[in-house]
């Protein structure tokens, strides 16, 4: 485990420029009286196939270390993410929620980000995590969670939280590892789209598969350009 390191901050823009997360933000929330911080981050928002996934990771007051090498999932190789995943599970409670391609087509990506996050929080709640008393920390400047909640929670946003906050970085890795696993399984059924390598994003090989074989139930049909929307 690694103790939180001080992150370099641009004093004018007030944006974190370090790639290494810390527990500084979580500690500040604990100093305000919070007893639990749940970091959340999404994976698959820009994909054209597969679900969107939102990871959640809970950090309790008093936590001062986190797994060595933890970073935002986008800054880690697949091999490193897979190695970190069990260490993150040991570090604290977490969950991953999903919203399907069909739901995204019907309701839009922003609403389904919130719904996937709500499902992750419900899973945490069922596991005995006190979600109702937690501060929920989202990466970015948009609160896409609150509109989907049945009752209000203490939701905060922070630009760059996936890089600067250990709880959010852990949530990012949880979501990425879980979603990648689903897309590899889908690739076994539909190898023609090369999802094992592109994970449902709009790579050249993926579009070539669409041109040759059409769309599946896992595609976000409304996201595919006209001319490639043949049905399968």
Residue, then its C-alpha position, 0 to 999 in steps of 0.5 A: x500500500x502507498x500513502x497519499x502523495x501531494x499532487x502538483x496543482x496549477x495555482x491559476x487554473x486550480x487543476x491537478x497536473x499530477x498523474x498520481x492520485x492521492x487521498x487529499x480530497x478524501x481527507x478534506x471531506x473527512x475533515x468536513x465530517x464525512x465518514x465515507x467517500x464513494x468515488x465513481x467513474x465511467x467507462x465506455x461512454x464513447x463506445x459504439x457497442x456494449x454497455x456503459x459501466x460505472x465503477x464505485x469504490x468506497x473509502x472509509x474515514x481513517x484510510x491513509x494508504x492505497x494500492x501501489x501503482x494505482x492510477x486512472x485506468x486510462x493511464x494503465x496497461x491492460x496487464x497492469x489493470x488486471x494485476x491491480x484489480x484484486x488489490x483494489x478489491x482487498x482495499x475496500x468495498x466496490x461495485x460496477x453498474x451497467x446500462x445496456x446499448x438498448x437503454x442508451x439508444x432509448x434514453x440517451x447516454x447521460x441518463x444512462x450514466x446516472x442509471x448505471x451509477x445508481x445500480x452500482x450504488x444499489x449493489x453497494x447498499x445490498x453489500x452493507x455499505x452505508x451509501x446514504x451517509x456517504x459523500x459521492x465523488x464524481x469525476x468531471x464537472x457534471x452531476x449526471x447521478x442526482x437526476x436518476x436518484x430516488x432520494x437525494x445523496x451528497x454528490x460532489x463533482x471534481x474535474x480530474x478526480x480520476x487522476x487526483x483522487x484514489x477513490x475515483x481512480x480505483x472506481x475507474x479501474x474496477x469499471x474498466x476491468x469489468x467492462x473489458x471482460x464483458x467485451x472479450x466474452x462478446x468477442x467470442x460470440x461475434x469475433x467479426x467486430x474485433x471487440x477483444x481488441x477495440x472493446x466496442x469503440x469505433x476502431x477501423x476493424x469494428x466499422x469493417x465488421x459492421x459494413x460486412x455483417x451489420x449490427x447486433x443487439x450490442x450495438x448502439x444503433x443510434x450512434x452508427x452513421x447512416x450507411x452502416x446501419x444494416x440489421x443483423 
